[in-house]
Each structure stands twice: as C-alpha cells, then as structure tokens.
C-alpha cells in the first residue's frame, strides 16, 4: 500500500479529469499491460527528468522494465519511486513515515513531481488529498501520509 501521486499529459482541449477518464475508459484489468514503447521525444524527456533529479535531489537508482522506466531515491529522507510511461507517470511513497519524517518525504515527492512537470510536460495531481502538486499544500499531504502510516502501524503490524 502506497501514497500515490499521478502525473498525466493532459490532452488538448480536455481537463486533467477528462484526460484521466479517457485513459481509464480503455483500461482492462484482465489484459496484459502494454509494453513500453516510448517515442524519441518521450525518451528525451526521461533523460532530462533523470538528469535533473540526480542533479537537484541527489543519488537515484534507475531501471528500465517492460512496462515503465523507474527511478528510486537513495538515502534520506526515504525512498520515493517514480514510474514513467511517456504520457503518464506516478510517484509512490510507502506508508511508513509519520510526524516530521512525513513532511520531509512529501517535500521530496512533490519536488520530483515538479521536475516531471517541468521536464516532461505532465500535470501532477495528488488525489490522496485532492490537490495539484504544483500548488498543493505540503503540510496537508504530510498529515495524510502520517495519519495513514500511524494507523497502519497500529492495525497491520
């Protein structure tokens, strides 16, 4: 179970929600995931995203899988994972951060979202708390992460 932030390339003439609705309308949970087939422009976007995150944030580990390109932050304040598929991406944060640690890791997640928006042209939205990542309230996001993390610690461990 992870705290997820969604990033999507908003289709011309549509809102973020309309773009997501169109993408989700074609989703078949029983079908195999489509293989990753990036355009040259999308591959260039990934290279810019990866380079900037490495420069601005620090060490990351990166892998290419059949369905996405992935990076994970290395070191404090905690692991944040970015999966990039060209026209969509998502950021995952494990529900194990509470209190001040939750704010630190959410600051990192939102910084990564900003870089993906800048370098990849995608639009980020944090549906956990119903806000865009570009202008969202980090304290609100951290409170949600912290609250769910504390609940999970008490009820699932």
JOVENPE-V330456 format. One record per helix or strand of 2 or more residues. SS is the DSSP state (h for helix, s for strand). FROM is the first residue (numbers start at 1). TO is the last residue. If there is no record, write none. Layout:
ss = (SS	SS)
from = (FROM	FROM)
to = (TO	TO)
//
This chain:
ss = (s	h	h	s	s	s	s	h	s	s	h)
from = (2	16	40	60	69	80	88	100	123	131	138)
to = (8	25	56	64	73	84	94	120	126	132	156)
//
